[in-house]
Amino acid sequence: METRVQRVGGMLQKFPPAHRAAYLAREMQGLVRRPHQIRRYFANERDFAGLQIGAGHHHLDGWLTTDLEPLDLRAVYMDATKPLPFNEGMFDCIVAEHIIEHVTYESALGMLSECRRALKDRGVIRISTPDIRLTYQLMNPPLTPVLERYVSWSNRAFNNTQDPQSPTHVVNRLQHEWGHQFLYDADTLITALEQCGFTEVTKCIPNESSHSALRGIDRHAYEIGKEFNELESLIMEAIK
């Protein structure tokens, strides 16, 4: 299994030396800031504690937001493939939206196990990720109108103007672009969650949940639109 050192080292080799140094400096600064950021979040007694993994541009109010490459000082530096920097049972909810597909399956199991450890008893995790069954739908014509729109949008958005109606290009993009490592279907994601000790796994639709803290928090639609997010995203919730 590829270690984080190998992964980051390979990534850094793509950049000039000055950029590599800047990346490593940001990582070190993030590690230095992190204990203070976490203490500040838990400084006051709170009714709810939520952990957002891979916040990117989208910060959830009232949650501790984290990212491998924080875009500003609001987010805590955290590599979710390593042991999480939290004691056991600290969070009511954890959300990871379109993150798990960016690590190997083995690393994902480690991340899910660490999330379970960091959750309180009966705490909830919400995982959103591209559904690999979409690739099957795309490769089995005739396509529905929404799939045709999705193909056209994806190819135009990502500069495949020579063959804008090609589902094959979209499938390859889903599998290989944006650092995707492993795509899930519902059964595989349920198995992974249960293997890591979670129970009561439930499939959800975007922005809907039986848990009030997890309603209306999905952000991927801001990137690709509501219609395509509903088509693309596989969402599961599970209980510790």
N, C-alpha and C positions, 0 to 999 in steps of 0.2 A: 504494500500500500504506500502511495506517495505521501511523504511527510510534508508538514507545512513548510519546513525549511527548504525542501526540494521544490515545492510549488511556488513559494514566493521567490526563491532564488532563480527559478526558470523565468518567472515573470520579469524580474528585475533585469535579467540579461537582455531583454528587448529594449531597454532604455539606456540613454547615454549615462556615463558615470555620475554626472551632476544630478540627474533625475533619480538615480538609485540612492544616492546619498540623501536627497531630500525626502524620499519615501521612508527610509530608515529613521531619519530624524523625526518625522511626523509620528511614526510608530512609537519611538521612544518617548516623545512628548505625551502621547496618548496614554502610555503606561504610567507615566509620572502623575498625570492628572486624574487617572481613573479612581484611585482610592478616595480622593476628596470628593469627586462627583457622586460616588456611591454613598458615602457617608452623608452628604448633603441631601440626597434624595430621601434617605431614611431618617433624617435628623428629627423630624417631627412625627409624632404618632399619626398614622394615616389609616383611613377606613379601607383603602384599596391600594394594592401595590401590583403594578403591571410591568412586565418586561417586553420591550419591542426589540426583536433581533433584526438587524439589517434595515434600519430606518430610512437610509438614503435621504431624499428630500422631504419625506413625509414623517413628521414628528407627531405622535399622539399625545394630546394634553393629559397630564397626570401620570404618564408612563415613564419609566426609565428607558430612554431610547439608546440603542447601541448600533455600532456599525464597524466593519473591518477597516473602512476608510471614512472616518467621520468628516462630514462636509462643513461642520461648524462646531463651536464649543458646546452646543447643547447636547451632542451625542457623545456617549462613552465609547472609547476604543475597546473593541472586543472581537476576538476570533472565536466564533462559535464552534469550531472544530477542536478547540482545546478545552480543558476543564474550566467551567464558568467561574468567575471570580466572586461567587456568592456562597454564603452558608446554606445549609439545607433548610427548605421550607420557608423561603422569604417572599414568594410571590403568589398572588391569587390567580393571575392569568399570565400566560406567555403567548405572544403572537410572532410568527415568522412567516411573512408573506413573500412568496417567490424568492426564497433563500435556499431551501433544502435541495433544489435541483442543481445548485452550484457546487455541491460537494459530492464526493463518491458515496456510494451506498453505505460502505463501512463507516465513513466519517459521519454520515447522517445518523446511524444508529448510536454512535457516541454522543452526538449532539442531543438526540432525543432522550437518552439516558440522563444526561446532565440537566436537561430541562426538567425532567421528572424529579430529580433530586432537589432542584431549586424551587419547585412548587410546594405550596402548603398542601396538607391533606385535603382532598377533594378539589384541588386547584385544577384549572383547565388550560390546555394548550390548543391553539388554533394554528393549523398549518395550511398554507395555500401554495399551490405549485401547478405548473402546466400539466395537463392531463395527456398522457401519451396516447390515449385512445383517439384523441383528435387527429393524430397522424394517420391512424387507420381510416378514419372517416375521409380524410383528404385524399387518400390513395385509392378510394373505392367509389368511382363515379357511378351515376351522375351526382354532382354536388348539389346540395340544397342552396337556395338563394343566399342564405346567410354565410355559408361556406364560400360561395363564389365571391361575395363581398370581402370576406376575410382574406382570401387569396390575393385579390386585387389590391387591397389595402396594404398587406404585408410586403408584396413585391414593390409597390410604388414607394412605400415608406422607407424601404431598405435598398432602394436603387437598383432593383432588377427591372429596368424599363424595357429590356429587350424581349422578355418573355413574361409579361405581367400577369398572365392567367395560369402560370405553371404552379400546380400544387407541390410538385417535387421540390422546387426551390424553397417553398415554405416549410416542408417537412425537414429538409436538411438544416434550415435555419433554426427550427425549434430544437433539433437534436444537438447542434454543434456551436451555435453562436452564443454570445453573452456569457461564455464560461460554463455553459451547461455541462454537467457531468453525468447525471442520471435522471431520467424522467419516470414518473410513477403513473400507474393506474390505481383505481380505488382499492383493489384487493391487495396490491403490494404495499401501499401506504398504510392500510389497516394492519397488515401483518407486521410492518416495521414498528408501528406504535404499540401493538400488543406485545411484541417481542421485548420491548423496552419497559414493559410493566404497566402501560396505560390500559384503562378499561373504558367501557361505554363509548366506543368510537362511533361518531355520528357524522354523516356527510351533510354538508351545509351548502347553501347558495350564497353568493356574495352579499355581504352586509346584513345577513340574517343569522340569528343565533337564539338559542333558548336562554343564554346568559346575557344579561343586560349590558355588561361591560364590553362584550364582544360584538354588539350590534353597531353597524354603521362605521366600522373602523377600517374596512378594506380600502386600499389605495391604488391597486393595480389598474383599476378602470380609469384613473386620471392619466395613465400612460397610454392606454390603447383604446379607451372608450368602453362604455357600459356593455354594449352588445357583444363585442369581441372578448371582453373579460368574462362574461357569462359563458361564452363558448369555450374559452381556453382554460379557465381556472378550475382545478380540483381542490376542494376545501374540506378538511376534516377537523373535527374537534374531539378531544379525548380527556378523560378524567384521571387524575393521579389516584 
